[in-house]
Every structure is written in C-alpha cells, then in structure tokens.
C-alpha cells in the first residue's frame, strides 16, 4: 500500500487495513488446500482493495428511485446536499447541505411551503429541478433544523438562535398562527420561538410540538454551572439533561382550529422522547419504553369522522408480545407512514402495524426480518425501510413507481396536474384534499401522492444494497436512505477512482 496514502488516514483505519492484509496473506497460504479458505482469501483481498481505494473518504453520491426520479439530478459538486438533510413533505422535499447553509426544494409549492412564495403571489407552484431557497440567507438567518411530514403541506424552520419560523398551508392554524390560509414566506412563530424544541410533527390540519426544558431556565442553569462552579460546558449540558429527565420537564403542544398552541394535558407527567404522525393518529414514545397513541383530533378527525364527536382519547399500545422472562415489550424507536406504523423494540426487533380508515389492530403487529437485528426504521407514504446491524437496508410496501427498487411498468406516466395548473384547486377545503389522498381520482393534482392504477407491492423486505451494487456500482456502500411520497432517496459512497 502507498506510504503517503497511509499517512493520510486515521491510525485506526490503517491498523484495520494492516490486519486485513495479514489475514489475506495467511488465507492465501491455504488457498490450494481448501476451497473455503480460497473464498475467504478472495473476500479479504476484496476488502483490502476497497479500503485502499477509499483513502480520502471515497466519492459521495445522492440518488433517488420512484416517481419522477429519472427527471431529478442531484449535483453534489455544486450544492453539497447531504442525505441526512433530505426532508420529505406531502409531495415536496426540502434539501440542505451539511450545515443548512444552503437550502433547496422541489415538488409542490402551491401553498408556499418552500418559503419562497406560492400560487397567490406568482411564485413557482411545482418544480422537478431543485430550486434554491434564499430567504434565510438574505435575512442572515442560520437554519439548524427543518421539520415537515409526509402528511404535511407546511414546513417549520428552527434557527440556531432557537427561533422557529413557519411556511405553507395554515388553513386550520396548523402553523400555530391565527387567520390566513397560507404563509407564503417564512414567518416567526412566537409561541415556539421561546422554547427548547426537540421535535415538531405536522399533519394536514394540525401540528404537534415536543418541547424540553424552558430555554431561559436551561441557559440559567448552564451559566451557573459554568461561571460559579467552573464546570465544563459538555458536563453542564449533561447535568441539564439529567435535571430535565428527572423532573419530567417536557411538554407536548398541539395547534389547529384557531391557530393557538395548546398544551396536551393528557401528556402531563410523561417523559416523551419521540413522536410520529400518520393520517389517523399520533404515536408518542416514552422514556421507559411505553408507547402511546392519540387518534387524530378534530376538525374532521380520522377517516370515520362524520362531523360528530369521535374517540380521540390517548391510550397505551399494548401488543400481545412479551420477552422470554415475561416482561412486557419496551420500544425504542417509532415511525409512521400514511397507512403503516413501524416500531423497534429494545432487542432490535422490528414490528409493523397496518391501519386503514382509522382502524388498527394494535394487539397484533407483524414481525419483520426475523433473525436480523434491526437498528433503524423509516416510513414513506406507503412504503417502509429497515436497516440491520450489518449495514444492510431493506424496503417493502407500495412499489407502483419503483420506490422499492422495482421497475415501474410503463415508466413514469404523465399525471393530471404535472403540466397544468388550476386556480379552482386553490380554494379546495382540506376535507376534499384529504379525500384525494385516500382514493384515486382523475382530479388529483399536486396536493398528494398519486395512486396509479398499476398495483405493485413488495410484501417481504427487499435488500436494496444488492440492487444498488448491481445497478450503480459493484463496490457501493449505502450510507443513508430516506423515504418520501412514492420516492426513495439514498446516499452511497464509492471508492476514489484510480489515478
């Protein structure tokens, strides 16, 4: 191996390469005596060769499969988009570079969810190529986090100064601002800007915010520990987290109706670590591993809602599962799509619930990837993703557009709304928009993911690492996968080309 190349990599990686080289040499000695040893030697040689070519980090690529994927190009040389900062909303996406210094968007912008204007002020309504978002750069505002959801037509932007801005559809007050139907450019949301935001999950007609210790209280504790007690900043942050956890200083707020953020009293005393939103419910994961569900709140509730009161009381999800010692299952991660919910337990087992029209049998989840330890889960609108501890990614669910790495029949056909624009649709109420999301319709424009007539589903998890190595690069390593409406984006890294 080249000496100069070795000096450029970390000592740990160099030691690992040296160990592999040693094992490869040893295996080669037995190559003539055993066919299994020969296979092992070839495998080790391949690993050594790959690592040697990856000196300097390899080359990063961002790709997508699914609806319109062949018409979207990600030029990482120009815009430096990172896979971790691909945020999918309802038929649109927000992209960011490593620090959100640069922001881009594509897809639907009818409600101004990109933050650069919408239909009412002559802004772009839909674009497949990426469009730059300049608002925060022009206002000298540094974005730290972006929050949206596959069932959402709005976006929340959190800045490094702990202020929260909102843009997009606000017809039901889901942005926490009273009045208008839309916020075509980002506007500051005072009710959230003074709080320590942990997560915001938005849906078509409401939003839910998880807040930690009050920002002023946190700053006061940190300053006291730093100045009066000389405690290092990282230790002070740990102490603040400990105080927050022990005192259950977390609050859940929900907006909607009149645009006012209201505390969810039923969540009082629960230390929530994660939330996930579907069309029919919100899931809350508690620190002790318990899982809670709250059915969709008004204005028109879940799919069975008919204008009358419906059951939207918080309840604990208690499946017919337990560990070998008789203990109840404890969860550590949750995700929601439109009609599926995924959960990961503390033994790294993945489970899936199917729900339709507000109905779900929470007692009988489906086990996925038995025999594998799952470390990460994710949901698109109608498909799901799992990652194992071996770095292998799997997908399952709807594959009508090839989002599960199948080949969509007939290619990407032009759909109603792709080439035209209708002012009538701008006045649709959310109940009509919601109905469009639930069933195929020739009126379907850019409000929602379309449901093509071609039915194609992947019912057993499909290993996409193998597919990517076959289609793109034989030595590609998949680093991240994000799921949207009928689309899957993924980041891969390939070895540096030989010079």
C-alpha positions in Angstrom: 0.0 0.0 0.0 1.3 3.5 -0.9 3.0 5.1 2.1 1.7 8.6 1.5 -1.8 7.3 1.3 -1.4 5.5 4.6 -0.3 8.7 6.3 -3.5 10.5 5.3 -5.9 8.1 7.0 -6.5 7.6 10.7 -4.3 5.2 12.7 -7.3 3.0 13.5 -8.2 2.5 9.8 -4.6 1.9 8.9 -4.3 -0.8 11.6 -7.5 -2.3 10.3 -6.2 -2.4 6.8 -2.9 -3.9 8.0 -4.8 -6.6 9.9 -6.9 -7.5 6.8 -3.7 -7.6 4.7 -2.2 -10.0 7.2 -5.3 -12.2 7.2 -5.4 -12.2 3.4 -1.8 -13.3 3.2 -2.5 -16.1 5.7 -5.5 -17.2 3.8 -3.6 -17.3 0.6 -1.2 -19.8 2.1 -4.1 -22.2 2.4 -5.6 -21.4 -0.9 -4.5 -24.6 -2.6 -5.7 -26.8 0.3 -9.2 -25.6 0.9 -11.9 -24.2 -1.3 -13.4 -22.4 1.7 -10.1 -20.9 2.5 -9.9 -19.7 -1.1 -13.2 -18.0 -0.9 -12.2 -16.4 2.4 -8.9 -15.1 0.9 -10.7 -13.6 -2.1 -13.2 -11.9 0.2 -10.4 -10.4 2.4 -8.5 -9.3 -0.7 -11.6 -7.5 -1.9 -12.0 -5.7 1.5 -8.3 -4.6 1.5 -8.6 -3.4 -2.1 -11.8 -1.4 -1.3 -10.3 0.2 1.8 -7.1 1.1 0.0 -9.1 2.9 -2.8 -11.2 4.7 -0.2 -8.2 6.7 1.1 -9.5 10.2 1.4 -13.1 9.2 2.0 -14.3 8.0 -1.4 -16.9 9.7 -3.5 -20.4 10.5 -2.2 -23.5 10.3 -4.4 -27.1 11.1 -3.8 -29.7 9.2 -5.9 -33.4 8.6 -5.9 -35.8 6.0 -7.3 -39.6 6.2 -7.7 -41.8 8.9 -9.0 -40.0 11.4 -11.3 -36.7 10.1 -10.2 -35.3 10.0 -13.7 -36.0 13.7 -14.0 -34.3 14.9 -10.9 -30.5 15.3 -10.8 -28.5 16.0 -7.6 -25.3 17.7 -8.3 -23.4 17.3 -5.1 -20.4 19.1 -6.5 -22.5 22.3 -6.8 -25.0 22.1 -3.9 -23.4 19.7 -1.4 -26.7 18.2 -0.3 -26.3 15.6 2.4 -28.6 12.6 2.6 -29.3 13.3 6.3 -30.9 16.6 5.3 -33.4 15.4 2.8 -36.8 16.3 4.4 -40.0 14.9 2.7 -43.4 16.6 3.0 -46.6 15.9 1.2 -45.4 15.6 -2.4 -42.5 18.0 -1.9 -39.0 17.9 -0.5 -36.6 20.3 1.3 -32.9 19.7 0.9 -29.9 21.1 2.8 -26.2 20.9 2.9 -24.2 19.7 5.9 -25.0 22.8 8.0 -28.1 24.0 6.2 -26.1 26.9 4.9 -27.7 26.3 1.5 -31.3 25.1 1.1 -33.1 23.7 -1.9 -36.6 22.4 -2.7 -38.6 20.7 -5.4 -42.1 19.2 -5.8 -45.3 21.0 -4.8 -45.1 24.7 -3.7 -48.8 25.7 -4.2 -49.1 26.6 -0.5 -45.8 28.3 -0.3 -44.3 25.5 1.8 -40.8 26.1 0.3 -40.8 29.6 1.9 -40.4 31.4 -1.4 -43.9 32.2 -2.4 -46.7 30.1 -3.9 -49.7 30.4 -6.2 -51.1 33.6 -4.8 -48.1 35.8 -5.5 -46.8 34.3 -8.7 -44.2 32.0 -7.2 -43.3 28.6 -8.6 -46.1 26.1 -8.0 -44.3 23.0 -8.9 -40.7 22.2 -10.0 -38.9 18.9 -10.5 -35.4 20.5 -10.7 -34.1 21.8 -7.4 -34.9 25.4 -6.6 -32.7 27.5 -4.2 -34.3 28.9 -1.1 -32.8 32.4 -0.5 -35.0 33.8 2.3 -32.8 32.8 5.3 -29.6 33.7 3.5 -30.9 37.2 2.6 -32.1 37.7 6.2 -28.8 36.5 7.6 -30.6 33.7 9.5 -28.9 30.3 10.1 -31.3 27.3 9.9 -30.5 24.5 12.3 -33.4 22.0 11.7 -36.2 21.5 9.3 -39.5 19.8 10.3 -42.1 18.6 8.0 -44.1 15.4 7.4 -45.4 13.1 4.7 -48.9 14.2 5.6 -48.0 17.9 5.8 -48.3 20.9 3.4 -46.2 23.2 5.7 -42.7 23.4 7.0 -41.2 24.5 10.3 -37.7 26.0 10.3 -35.7 26.2 13.5 -32.7 28.6 13.7 -29.5 28.4 15.6 -30.9 31.2 17.8 -33.7 28.9 18.8 -36.4 30.8 16.9 -39.0 28.9 14.9 -40.4 30.0 11.5 -43.2 28.5 9.6 -44.3 28.5 5.9 -47.0 26.8 3.9 -50.6 25.8 4.4 -52.2 27.4 7.6 -55.8 26.9 6.8 -56.6 25.1 10.0 -54.0 27.0 12.0 -51.6 24.1 11.9 -48.6 26.5 11.8 -49.8 28.0 15.1 -50.7 31.3 13.6 -54.3 32.6 13.5 -56.0 33.8 10.4 -54.9 33.1 6.8 -54.9 30.0 4.8 -51.2 30.3 3.7 -47.8 31.7 4.8 -46.1 32.1 1.5 -42.8 33.2 3.1 -41.4 32.1 6.5 -42.9 33.9 9.4 -41.6 33.8 13.0 -43.9 31.8 15.4 -43.6 33.4 18.8 -45.3 30.6 20.8 -42.5 28.2 19.8 -39.5 30.6 19.5 -39.0 30.9 23.3 -39.0 27.1 23.8 -36.4 24.4 23.6 -37.8 22.5 20.6 -37.0 18.8 20.4 -39.3 17.8 17.5 -42.3 19.1 15.5 -44.6 16.8 13.7 -47.1 18.4 11.3 -50.1 16.9 9.5 -52.6 18.2 7.0 -54.7 20.0 9.6 -52.7 20.1 12.9 -49.2 20.0 14.3 -47.6 18.6 17.4 -44.5 20.1 19.1 -42.3 18.4 21.7 -40.6 20.9 23.9 -37.9 20.3 26.5 -36.8 22.5 29.5 -37.6 26.2 29.0 -34.8 27.9 27.2 -34.3 30.6 29.8 -34.2 28.1 32.6 -31.7 25.9 30.7 -29.5 28.9 30.0 -29.6 30.0 33.6 -28.6 26.5 34.9 -25.7 26.3 32.3 -24.4 29.7 33.1 -24.5 29.0 36.9 -22.6 25.7 36.4 -20.1 27.3 34.1 -19.3 30.5 35.9 -19.9 29.8 39.6 -18.8 26.1 39.7 -16.3 26.1 36.8 -17.9 23.0 35.2 -17.1 22.4 31.6 -19.8 23.1 29.0 -20.2 19.5 27.9 -20.6 18.3 31.6 -23.0 21.2 32.2 -25.2 20.1 29.3 -25.3 16.5 30.7 -26.4 17.9 34.1 -29.1 19.9 32.4 -30.3 16.8 30.6 -30.3 14.9 33.8 -32.4 17.6 35.6 -34.9 17.7 32.7 -35.3 13.9 32.7 -35.7 13.5 36.5 -38.1 16.4 36.7 -40.0 15.3 33.6 -39.6 18.8 32.2 -41.0 18.1 28.8 -44.2 19.4 27.3 -46.3 18.5 24.3 -48.2 21.2 22.4 -50.7 20.9 19.6 -52.0 23.5 17.2 -55.0 23.7 14.9 -58.5 25.2 14.9 -57.8 28.8 15.8 -54.0 28.7 15.3 -53.2 28.6 19.0 -50.6 26.2 20.5 -52.2 24.4 23.4 -50.6 22.1 25.9 -51.8 18.5 25.7 -52.8 18.0 29.4 -53.1 14.2 29.0 -49.3 14.1 28.3 -48.5 15.7 31.6 -46.0 13.6 33.6 -44.9 11.6 30.6 -41.3 12.0 29.5 -41.7 11.7 25.7 -38.6 11.1 23.7 -40.1 10.8 20.2 -43.2 11.4 18.2 -44.6 10.1 14.9 -47.6 11.2 12.9 -49.8 9.3 10.5 -53.1 10.2 8.8 -55.0 8.6 11.7 -53.0 9.1 14.8 -50.0 10.4 16.7 -47.6 8.0 18.4 -45.7 9.0 21.5 -42.7 7.1 22.7 -42.0 7.4 26.4 -38.6 7.2 28.1 -39.4 3.9 29.8 -40.3 2.2 26.5 -44.0 2.6 26.7 -45.9 3.5 23.5 -48.9 5.8 23.5 -51.4 6.6 20.7 -53.7 9.5 20.3 -56.2 9.3 17.4 -56.4 12.2 15.0 -58.0 15.2 16.6 -60.7 17.4 15.0 -61.6 19.4 12.9 -62.7 16.3 11.0 -60.7 13.7 12.8 -59.9 10.3 11.4 -61.4 8.7 8.3 -64.5 7.5 10.0 -65.3 11.1 11.2 -68.7 12.4 10.1 -69.0 15.7 11.8 -69.8 14.1 15.2 -67.7 13.6 18.2 -65.3 10.6 17.9 -62.9 8.8 20.2 -59.6 10.7 20.3 -58.5 9.7 23.8 -54.9 8.9 24.5 -54.3 5.1 25.1 -51.3 2.9 25.6 -50.4 0.5 22.8 -50.2 -3.0 24.3 -49.5 -5.7 21.7 -49.7 -9.4 22.5 -45.9 -9.6 22.9 -43.6 -10.2 25.8 -39.9 -11.2 26.3 -38.8 -14.7 27.4 -38.7 -13.5 31.0 -42.3 -12.5 30.9 -41.6 -8.7 30.8 -43.7 -6.5 28.5 -42.0 -5.3 25.3 -40.2 -2.0 25.5 -39.9 0.2 22.5 -37.1 2.5 21.5 -38.0 3.9 18.1 -41.2 4.6 16.1 -42.1 5.8 12.6 -45.4 6.4 10.8 -46.5 6.4 7.1 -49.9 7.0 5.8 -51.3 3.5 6.5 -48.5 1.8 8.4 -46.6 2.3 11.6 -43.3 0.8 12.5 -41.7 0.3 15.9 -38.3 -1.1 17.1 -38.1 -2.8 20.5 -35.1 -2.8 22.8 -34.0 -6.2 21.4 -33.7 -4.7 17.9 -36.8 -6.5 16.6 -38.9 -4.6 14.1 -42.8 -4.7 14.0 -45.3 -3.3 11.6 -49.0 -2.3 12.1 -51.3 -1.8 9.2 -54.1 0.7 9.7 -56.9 1.7 7.3 -59.7 4.2 7.7 -58.9 4.8 11.4 -58.9 1.1 12.3 -55.8 -0.8 13.5 -55.4 -4.0 15.5 -52.7 -2.7 17.8 -52.5 -6.1 19.6 -51.2 -8.0 16.6 -48.2 -6.3 14.9 -46.3 -8.1 12.1 -42.7 -9.1 12.8 -40.3 -8.1 10.1 -36.8 -9.5 9.3 -36.8 -12.3 11.8 -33.3 -13.5 12.6 -31.8 -10.0 12.0 -31.0 -7.2 14.4 -32.7 -4.1 13.1 -31.1 -0.8 14.1 -33.0 1.8 12.1 -36.5 2.1 10.7 -38.2 4.6 8.4 -41.6 5.2 6.6 -42.6 6.7 3.4 -46.2 7.5 2.5 -46.9 3.9 1.5 -43.5 2.0 1.9 -41.1 1.3 4.7 -37.4 0.9 5.3 -35.3 -1.2 7.8 -31.6 -1.2 8.4 -29.7 -4.1 10.1 -26.7 -4.0 12.3 -24.7 -5.3 9.3 -25.4 -2.1 7.4 -27.9 -3.8 5.0 -31.0 -1.8 4.0 -34.4 -3.4 3.2 -37.6 -1.9 1.8 -41.1 -3.1 1.5 -44.6 -1.8 0.6 -46.0 0.0 -2.4 -43.7 -0.2 -5.5 -46.0 1.2 -8.2 -43.4 3.9 -9.1 -40.4 1.7 -8.4 -39.8 3.3 -5.0 -39.0 -0.1 -3.6 -36.4 -0.6 -6.4 -38.7 -2.5 -8.7 -39.2 -1.4 -12.3 -42.5 0.5 -12.6 -44.5 -0.7 -15.6 -44.8 1.7 -18.4 -42.3 4.2 -16.9 -43.3 7.4 -15.3 -46.6 8.4 -17.0 -47.8 11.9 -17.1 -50.4 12.5 -14.5 -53.1 15.2 -14.1 -51.5 18.3 -12.8 -48.0 17.6 -14.0 -48.3 20.0 -16.9 -51.2 22.3 -15.9 -52.4 24.4 -13.1 -55.9 25.1 -11.9 -57.0 28.1 -9.8 -60.1 26.2 -8.7 -58.0 23.8 -6.7 -56.6 26.7 -4.6 -60.0 27.0 -2.9 -60.5 23.3 -2.1 -61.1 22.7 1.6 -58.9 20.2 3.4 -61.7 17.6 3.6 -61.6 17.4 -0.2 -57.8 17.3 -0.2 -57.9 14.6 2.4 -60.3 12.6 0.3 -57.9 12.8 -2.6 -55.1 11.3 -0.5 -57.3 8.3 0.3 -58.5 7.2 -3.2 -57.5 7.5 -6.8 -59.1 10.4 -8.6 -58.7 12.0 -12.1 -58.8 15.3 -10.3 -55.6 14.5 -8.4 -53.2 17.4 -9.0 -50.2 18.2 -6.8 -51.9 18.1 -3.4 -50.9 14.5 -2.7 -49.1 11.4 -3.9 -51.0 9.9 -6.8 -52.2 6.3 -6.6 -51.5 4.8 -10.0 -53.8 2.1 -11.4 -50.9 -0.3 -11.6 -50.7 -2.3 -8.3 -47.3 -3.4 -7.3 -46.3 -4.3 -3.8 -43.2 -5.7 -2.1 -44.6 -7.8 0.7 -41.3 -9.3 2.0 -38.4 -6.9 2.8 -36.1 -6.5 -0.2 -32.4 -6.0 0.2 -31.5 -2.8 -1.7 -27.8 -3.0 -1.1 -27.6 -5.9 -3.6 -29.8 -4.0 -6.1 -27.6 -0.8 -5.8 -24.4 -2.8 -6.3 -25.9 -4.4 -9.4 -27.3 -1.2 -10.9 -24.9 1.5 -9.8 -21.5 0.4 -8.6 -20.2 -3.0 -7.5 -18.4 -1.5 -4.5 -21.0 1.0 -3.5 -21.7 1.3 0.3 -25.1 2.6 1.2 -24.9 5.2 3.9 -28.4 6.5 4.4 -31.9 6.1 3.0 -34.8 8.5 3.2 -38.4 7.8 2.1 -41.0 10.2 0.7 -44.2 10.1 -1.3 -43.7 7.4 -3.9 -39.9 8.1 -3.8 -36.8 6.8 -2.1 -33.6 8.8 -1.9 -30.3 7.2 -0.8 -26.7 8.2 -0.3 -23.9 5.9 -1.4 -20.1 6.1 -1.2 -17.9 4.6 -3.8 -14.1 4.3 -3.9 -12.0 7.0 -5.3 -11.1 6.2 -9.0 -7.6 5.0 -9.6 -5.3 7.7 -10.9 
